[in-house]
Amino acid sequence: MIRRAQDEDWPAVVDVHRRAFVHDPSVPDLVEKLRAGGHIVPPLAFVAVADDRVVGSVLSSWVDLVGSEQRFLQLSPLGVLPEYQRRGLGGELVRATLDGARSLGEPLVFLEGNPDYYARFGFVRADELGWLPPPETLYDWAFQVALLDERAELPRGQVVYPEPFRHR
């Protein structure tokens, strides 16, 4: 079951990211900094629940564009407990985010991740459409965008991560 994250879920959300990213301790720290700094978009914070506990989580935050007043959504981080991976929960969390973004009237969602995984949800390389990745991006080819409103006239340029992503 996928549902919106609630305040009482946050210890479990941090634990999901700690266990899902055991080789990258910056991710659970990032989750805590995003929440503490008010960067999370609450209607787009989702959890996957199985066996009466939180087993997956996805968060969204706002990113800026150099020279533009318009802000855009970014999906990150996404994590599922190792023992619950490969059951489709990550995909359900991505779809919940995209559906939620559409319901908010957002024209697009950015993310940094594996193109082989995210292509199935409509994500493509952002730089091929005129959005340059933030300097902190690990791999330019991993910075992607899903256009939710093909008709929207959107500014292009350099994307800027929120503060917690810039100091990982």
C-alpha positions, 0 to 999 in steps of 0.5 A, spaced: 500 500 500 502 506 498 500 512 502 502 519 504 507 520 509 505 522 516 509 525 522 509 518 526 513 515 519 519 519 519 523 515 524 521 509 519 523 513 513 530 515 515 531 507 517 528 505 510 534 510 507 539 508 512 538 500 510 537 501 502 543 506 502 547 502 507 553 504 502 552 511 502 550 514 509 549 521 506 542 519 504 539 518 511 542 524 513 540 528 507 533 525 508 533 528 515 536 535 513 531 536 507 525 535 513 529 539 518 530 545 513 523 545 510 525 542 503 520 537 503 513 538 499 508 534 504 503 532 499 509 528 495 512 525 501 509 517 500 511 511 504 510 504 502 507 499 507 507 492 507 506 487 513 504 493 518 510 497 517 514 502 512 518 499 507 519 504 502 519 512 501 520 517 496 520 524 497 520 530 493 523 537 494 523 544 490 529 546 485 530 552 482 533 554 475 538 560 474 535 566 472 528 564 473 523 565 478 519 559 477 521 552 481 520 545 479 519 539 483 525 534 484 523 526 486 529 524 491 531 520 495 527 514 493 528 507 497 526 501 499 528 496 504 533 491 501 528 485 503 522 488 499 526 490 493 524 487 486 516 487 488 514 493 484 514 498 490 519 503 488 515 503 481 509 504 485 512 510 489 515 513 483 508 513 480 505 516 486 509 522 485 508 523 478 500 522 479 501 527 485 505 532 481 500 532 476 494 533 481 498 539 483 498 542 476 506 541 476 509 541 469 515 536 470 519 532 475 526 532 475 531 526 478 538 523 478 538 516 477 539 510 473 536 511 466 534 504 465 530 504 471 526 511 470 525 510 462 519 506 464 516 512 467 517 517 462 524 520 464 529 522 459 535 526 459 534 533 462 540 536 458 537 533 451 531 538 453 535 544 455 535 543 462 543 543 465 544 538 471 546 542 477 554 542 478 553 537 484 550 531 479 554 525 479 553 523 472 550 528 467 547 522 463 543 520 470 540 527 471 533 526 468 526 529 467 519 527 466 514 532 462 507 532 465 505 537 461 507 537 454 504 544 452 507 548 458 512 553 455 517 552 460 524 556 461 530 552 460 537 553 463 541 550 469 538 547 475 540 548 482 539 543 488 536 545 494 541 546 500 542 539 503 543 536 496 549 541 495 553 539 501 552 532 501 
